[in-house]
């Protein structure tokens, strides 16, 4: 029972990171790619998206944004917002 619960918590954490990375990737491809002076090629764009994913994961872990079962909703919103802001800025 505990392993099943842990699996689903990890799945929700992964889904959370993916669902925040997808809008970043869309904005990157639809807006920023056309604005920068020397655009990246395909590998550079994927690297930027992977860097965002890694930074969001790191800052989310630092600010306890992924402790879903122990935090209040206001704490989760604050830590998610802080992690997204720091990794996107």
MMTF fields as JSON, N, C-alpha, C and O atoms, coordinates in Angstrom:
{
  "mmtfVersion": "1.0.0",
  "mmtfProducer": "UNKNOWN",
  "numBonds": 355,
  "numAtoms": 356,
  "numGroups": 89,
  "numChains": 1,
  "numModels": 1,
  "chainsPerModel": [1],
  "groupsPerChain": [89],
  "chainIdList": ["A"],
  "bondAtomList": [4, 2, 8, 6, 12, 10, 16, 14, 20, 18, 24, 22, 28, 26, 32, 30, 36, 34, 40, 38, 44, 42, 48, 46, 52, 50, 56, 54, 60, 58, 64, 62, 68, 66, 72, 70, 76, 74, 80, 78, 84, 82, 88, 86, 92, 90, 96, 94, 100, 98, 104, 102, 108, 106, 112, 110, 116, 114, 120, 118, 124, 122, 128, 126, 132, 130, 136, 134, 140, 138, 144, 142, 148, 146, 152, 150, 156, 154, 160, 158, 164, 162, 168, 166, 172, 170, 176, 174, 180, 178, 184, 182, 188, 186, 192, 190, 196, 194, 200, 198, 204, 202, 208, 206, 212, 210, 216, 214, 220, 218, 224, 222, 228, 226, 232, 230, 236, 234, 240, 238, 244, 242, 248, 246, 252, 250, 256, 254, 260, 258, 264, 262, 268, 266, 272, 270, 276, 274, 280, 278, 284, 282, 288, 286, 292, 290, 296, 294, 300, 298, 304, 302, 308, 306, 312, 310, 316, 314, 320, 318, 324, 322, 328, 326, 332, 330, 336, 334, 340, 338, 344, 342, 348, 346, 352, 350],
  "bondOrderList": [1, 1, 1, 1, 1, 1, 1, 1, 1, 1, 1, 1, 1, 1, 1, 1, 1, 1, 1, 1, 1, 1, 1, 1, 1, 1, 1, 1, 1, 1, 1, 1, 1, 1, 1, 1, 1, 1, 1, 1, 1, 1, 1, 1, 1, 1, 1, 1, 1, 1, 1, 1, 1, 1, 1, 1, 1, 1, 1, 1, 1, 1, 1, 1, 1, 1, 1, 1, 1, 1, 1, 1, 1, 1, 1, 1, 1, 1, 1, 1, 1, 1, 1, 1, 1, 1, 1, 1],
  "groupList": [{"groupName": "UNK", "atomNameList": ["N", "CA", "C", "O"], "elementList": ["N", "C", "C", "O"], "formalChargeList": [0, 0, 0, 0], "bondAtomList": [1, 0, 2, 1, 3, 2], "bondOrderList": [1, 1, 2], "singleLetterCode": "X", "chemCompType": "L-PEPTIDE LINKING"}],
  "groupTypeList": [0, 0, 0, 0, 0, 0, 0, 0, 0, 0, 0, 0, 0, 0, 0, 0, 0, 0, 0, 0, 0, 0, 0, 0, 0, 0, 0, 0, 0, 0, 0, 0, 0, 0, 0, 0, 0, 0, 0, 0, 0, 0, 0, 0, 0, 0, 0, 0, 0, 0, 0, 0, 0, 0, 0, 0, 0, 0, 0, 0, 0, 0, 0, 0, 0, 0, 0, 0, 0, 0, 0, 0, 0, 0, 0, 0, 0, 0, 0, 0, 0, 0, 0, 0, 0, 0, 0, 0, 0],
  "groupIdList": [1, 2, 3, 4, 5, 6, 7, 8, 9, 10, 11, 12, 13, 14, 15, 16, 17, 18, 19, 20, 21, 22, 23, 24, 25, 26, 27, 28, 29, 30, 31, 32, 33, 34, 35, 36, 37, 38, 39, 40, 41, 42, 43, 44, 45, 46, 47, 48, 49, 50, 51, 52, 53, 54, 55, 56, 57, 58, 59, 60, 61, 62, 63, 64, 65, 66, 67, 68, 69, 70, 71, 72, 73, 74, 75, 76, 77, 78, 79, 80, 81, 82, 83, 84, 85, 86, 87, 88, 89],
  "secStructList": [7, 2, 2, 2, 2, 2, 2, 2, 2, 2, 2, 2, 2, 2, 2, 2, 2, 2, 2, 2, 2, 2, 2, 2, 2, 2, 2, 0, 0, 0, 0, 0, 2, 2, 2, 1, 1, 1, 7, 7, 7, 2, 2, 2, 2, 2, 2, 2, 2, 2, 2, 2, 2, 2, 2, 2, 2, 2, 2, 2, 2, 2, 6, 6, 6, 6, 7, 6, 6, 6, 1, 7, 2, 2, 2, 2, 2, 2, 2, 2, 2, 2, 2, 2, 2, 2, 2, 2, 7],
  "xCoordList": [0.813, 0.0, 0.87, 0.589, 1.896, 2.788, 3.53, 3.729, 3.939, 4.624, 3.694, 4.113, 2.456, 1.476, 1.262, 1.198, 1.151, 0.98, 2.201, 2.071, 3.37, 4.612, 4.722, 5.142, 4.341, 4.371, 3.477, 3.89, 2.261, 1.335, 1.79, 1.573, 2.414, 2.953, 4.075, 4.136, 4.954, 6.037, 5.48, 5.998, 4.438, 3.812, 3.19, 3.294, 2.548, 1.95, 3.038, 2.872, 4.142, 5.258, 5.833, 6.099, 6.022, 6.528, 5.564, 5.98, 4.27, 3.257, 3.222, 3.032, 3.404, 3.45, 4.608, 4.429, 5.772, 6.93, 6.722, 7.083, 6.151, 5.911, 4.862, 5.014, 3.792, 2.733, 3.166, 2.523, 4.229, 4.75, 5.806, 6.005, 6.477, 7.499, 6.869, 7.422, 5.743, 5.093, 4.705, 4.986, 4.073, 3.806, 5.083, 5.125, 6.125, 7.389, 7.92, 8.394, 7.843, 8.33, 7.496, 8.045, 6.193, 5.346, 5.67, 5.758, 5.847, 6.195, 7.565, 7.787, 8.482, 9.821, 9.777, 10.396, 9.054, 8.993, 8.155, 8.501, 7.068, 6.169, 6.564, 6.227, 7.267, 7.602, 9.105, 9.612, 9.809, 11.215, 12.108, 13.096, 11.786, 12.632, 12.691, 13.726, 11.605, 11.591, 12.144, 12.438, 12.292, 12.716, 14.235, 14.806, 14.893, 16.333, 17.089, 16.672, 18.196, 18.939, 19.65, 19.561, 20.345, 21.027, 20.308, 20.64, 19.324, 18.504, 19.3, 20.253, 18.87, 19.457, 18.936, 17.885, 19.671, 19.145, 18.366, 18.19, 17.909, 17.022, 17.608, 16.894, 18.877, 19.484, 19.534, 19.347, 19.783, 19.831, 18.478, 18.388, 17.425, 16.081, 15.731, 15.169, 16.058, 15.801, 16.637, 16.19, 17.852, 18.711, 18.121, 18.157, 17.583, 16.951, 15.76, 15.583, 14.961, 13.795, 14.237, 13.636, 15.274, 15.799, 16.398, 16.27, 17.053, 17.595, 16.469, 16.595, 15.381, 14.237, 13.697, 13.421, 13.541, 13.026, 13.92, 13.427, 15.238, 16.179, 16.18, 16.203, 16.157, 16.129, 14.827, 14.839, 13.717, 12.442, 12.429, 11.939, 12.96, 13.028, 13.908, 13.548, 15.061, 15.977, 15.372, 15.394, 14.83, 14.248, 12.962, 12.656, 12.216, 11.034, 11.394, 10.681, 12.497, 12.957, 13.478, 13.217, 14.213, 14.749, 13.626, 13.685, 12.611, 11.519, 10.352, 9.266, 10.549, 9.534, 8.224, 7.138, 8.339, 7.146, 6.506, 5.37, 7.208, 6.699, 6.271, 5.976, 6.228, 5.74, 4.226, 3.689, 3.566, 2.134, 1.311, 0.338, 1.683, 0.83, 0.991, 0.173, 2.004, 2.229, 1.995, 1.91, 1.887, 1.728, 0.273, -0.587, 0.027, -1.274, -1.29, -0.24, -2.458, -2.575, -1.882, -1.235, -1.997, -1.361, 0.164, 0.827, 0.723, 2.164, 2.593, 3.641, 1.79, 2.123, 2.065, 2.939, 1.056, 0.944, 2.135, 2.718, 2.498, 3.639, 4.943, 5.71, 5.193, 6.452, 6.493, 7.556, 5.367, 5.322, 5.584, 6.347, 4.952, 5.131, 6.562, 7.142, 7.126, 8.503, 9.473, 10.398, 9.274, 10.136, 10.032, 11.041, 8.815, 8.615, 9.221, 9.841, 9.046, 9.592, 11.116, 11.725, 11.725, 13.18, 13.776, 14.796, 13.161, 13.723, 13.411, 14.122, 12.385, 12.024, 12.689, 12.824, 13.096, 13.682, 15.099, 15.707],
  "yCoordList": [-1.185, 0.0, 1.268, 2.216, 1.277, 2.439, 2.66, 3.8, 1.566, 1.706, 2.274, 3.082, 1.863, 2.37, 3.866, 4.626, 4.285, 5.709, 6.507, 7.592, 5.985, 6.674, 6.795, 7.831, 5.732, 5.769, 6.882, 7.645, 6.983, 7.994, 9.404, 10.338, 9.572, 10.883, 11.294, 12.444, 10.36, 10.655, 10.936, 11.796, 10.223, 10.458, 11.85, 12.531, 12.276, 13.612, 14.677, 15.71, 14.447, 15.397, 15.53, 16.64, 14.415, 14.442, 15.125, 15.899, 14.843, 15.474, 16.983, 17.762, 17.385, 18.806, 19.497, 20.573, 18.891, 19.493, 19.551, 20.539, 18.511, 18.488, 19.528, 20.217, 19.642, 20.586, 22.039, 22.931, 22.291, 23.656, 23.887, 25.022, 22.842, 22.977, 23.14, 23.842, 22.515, 22.599, 24.038, 24.458, 24.818, 26.215, 27.023, 27.886, 26.746, 27.436, 27.118, 28.01, 25.853, 25.446, 26.109, 26.553, 26.172, 26.819, 28.303, 28.821, 28.982, 30.398, 30.567, 31.495, 29.675, 29.777, 29.625, 30.409, 28.627, 28.393, 29.429, 29.815, 29.881, 30.786, 32.253, 33.041, 32.64, 34.048, 34.31, 35.042, 33.729, 34.087, 33.682, 34.361, 32.599, 32.154, 33.2, 33.352, 33.912, 34.933, 36.269, 37.119, 36.472, 37.764, 37.862, 38.933, 36.756, 36.83, 37.056, 36.594, 37.768, 38.164, 36.994, 36.829, 36.191, 35.017, 33.772, 33.256, 33.283, 32.174, 30.878, 30.624, 30.084, 28.768, 27.842, 28.084, 26.805, 25.756, 24.789, 25.055, 23.716, 22.812, 22.337, 22.288, 21.991, 21.499, 22.579, 22.292, 23.813, 24.907, 25.175, 25.454, 25.09, 25.276, 24.184, 24.461, 22.946, 21.842, 21.98, 21.616, 22.506, 22.706, 23.756, 23.581, 24.832, 25.866, 25.284, 25.562, 24.492, 23.874, 22.877, 22.814, 22.104, 21.163, 21.902, 21.449, 23.037, 23.832, 24.369, 24.376, 24.814, 25.277, 24.141, 24.33, 22.954, 21.799, 21.468, 21.218, 21.465, 21.141, 22.217, 21.901, 23.487, 24.568, 24.556, 24.748, 24.333, 24.266, 23.096, 23.222, 21.973, 20.812, 21.1, 20.757, 21.729, 22.031, 23.035, 22.814, 24.142, 25.146, 24.646, 25.024, 23.81, 23.209, 22.311, 22.268, 21.591, 20.755, 21.604, 21.299, 22.664, 23.543, 24.211, 24.268, 24.713, 25.424, 24.521, 25.018, 23.217, 22.228, 22.378, 22.285, 22.607, 22.755, 21.414, 21.376, 20.321, 19.009, 18.152, 16.971, 18.699, 17.934, 18.086, 18.834, 17.371, 17.532, 17.122, 17.794, 16.047, 15.498, 16.189, 15.96, 17.025, 17.616, 19.12, 19.677, 19.79, 21.248, 21.667, 20.92, 22.89, 23.498, 24.021, 24.149, 24.318, 24.769, 26.111, 26.325, 27.012, 28.326, 28.19, 28.918, 27.275, 27.041, 26.452, 26.817, 25.544, 24.948, 25.972, 25.987, 26.83, 27.859, 28.806, 29.171, 29.205, 30.102, 29.463, 30.096, 28.228, 27.587, 27.269, 27.369, 26.889, 26.65, 27.947, 27.965, 29.027, 30.316, 30.813, 31.326, 30.66, 31.085, 30.283, 30.851, 28.981, 28.135, 28.489, 28.562, 28.706, 29.053, 30.418, 30.602, 31.381, 32.722, 32.71, 33.335, 32.006, 31.977, 31.259, 31.694, 30.177, 29.44, 30.122, 29.895, 30.936, 31.611, 32.975, 33.498, 33.544, 34.9, 34.923, 35.99],
  "zCoordList": [0.0, 0.0, 0.0, -0.733, 0.801, 0.875, -0.447, -0.865, -1.104, -2.388, -3.451, -4.281, -3.428, -4.385, -4.181, -5.147, -2.924, -2.618, -3.041, -3.608, -2.773, -3.153, -4.669, -5.185, -5.382, -6.846, -7.373, -8.247, -6.854, -7.342, -6.975, -7.747, -5.814, -5.458, -6.406, -6.84, -6.723, -7.679, -9.072, -9.784, -9.461, -10.768, -10.825, -11.846, -9.751, -9.717, -9.741, -10.39, -9.051, -9.07, -10.481, -10.943, -11.155, -12.524, -13.473, -14.335, -13.318, -14.144, -13.903, -14.837, -12.657, -12.323, -13.049, -13.618, -13.029, -13.69, -15.204, -15.843, -15.77, -17.212, -17.602, -18.611, -16.802, -17.13, -16.977, -17.531, -16.245, -16.194, -17.267, -17.699, -17.701, -18.737, -20.122, -20.968, -20.36, -21.674, -22.034, -23.157, -21.144, -21.517, -21.744, -22.621, -20.956, -21.184, -22.578, -23.282, -22.977, -24.297, -25.406, -26.414, -25.219, -26.218, -26.355, -27.468, -25.233, -25.288, -25.919, -26.697, -25.588, -26.165, -27.68, -28.4, -28.165, -29.605, -30.346, -31.462, -29.745, -30.457, -30.343, -31.226, -29.286, -29.123, -29.113, -29.964, -28.173, -27.97, -29.132, -29.413, -29.808, -30.91, -32.024, -32.672, -32.251, -33.285, -32.849, -33.69, -31.558, -31.039, -30.889, -31.096, -30.53, -30.282, -31.594, -32.656, -31.494, -32.692, -33.364, -34.581, -32.589, -33.132, -32.626, -31.559, -33.385, -32.874, -32.751, -33.488, -31.798, -31.612, -32.704, -33.298, -32.948, -33.807, -32.936, -31.747, -33.462, -32.748, -31.423, -30.421, -31.397, -30.154, -29.084, -27.902, -29.49, -28.528, -27.896, -26.701, -28.698, -28.154, -27.161, -26.101, -27.497, -26.569, -25.306, -24.218, -25.446, -24.278, -23.344, -22.126, -23.885, -23.06, -22.301, -21.115, -22.968, -22.327, -21.26, -20.187, -21.541, -20.547, -19.355, -18.218, -19.607, -18.501, -17.619, -16.395, -18.223, -17.436, -16.59, -15.406, -17.182, -16.457, -15.266, -14.166, -15.485, -14.4, -13.321, -12.131, -13.728, -12.737, -11.944, -10.728, -12.617, -11.909, -10.936, -9.814, -11.361, -10.478, -9.265, -8.138, -9.493, -8.39, -7.416, -6.205, -7.938, -7.053, -6.399, -5.269, -7.092, -6.478, -5.318, -4.315, -5.447, -4.349, -3.197, -2.034, -3.512, -2.472, -1.682, -0.454, -2.367, -1.71, -1.336, -1.037, -1.347, -0.95, -1.727, -1.155, -3.016, -3.841, -4.17, -4.642, -3.93, -4.326, -3.148, -3.334, -1.956, -0.807, -0.747, 0.07, -1.615, -1.845, -0.629, -0.287, 0.016, 1.066, 2.406, 3.297, 2.597, 3.911, 3.958, 5.052, 2.838, 2.817, 2.722, 2.254, 3.182, 2.943, 1.51, 0.88, 1.007, -0.379, -0.566, -1.592, 0.388, 0.249, 0.211, -0.528, 0.993, 0.957, -0.38, -0.913, -0.922, -2.212, -3.325, -4.191, -3.325, -4.359, -4.266, -5.287, -3.05, -2.862, -3.345, -4.071, -2.951, -3.335, -4.827, -5.441, -5.425, -6.869, -7.625, -8.59, -7.187, -7.842, -7.704, -8.661, -6.521, -6.293, -7.153, -7.732, -7.242, -8.058, -9.542, -10.244, -10.004, -11.412, -11.716, -12.764, -10.805, -11.028, -11.062, -11.93, -10.125, -10.062, -11.261, -11.796, -11.688, -12.826, -14.152, -15.132, -14.214, -15.463, -15.59, -16.696, -14.488, -14.528, -15.013, -15.095]
}
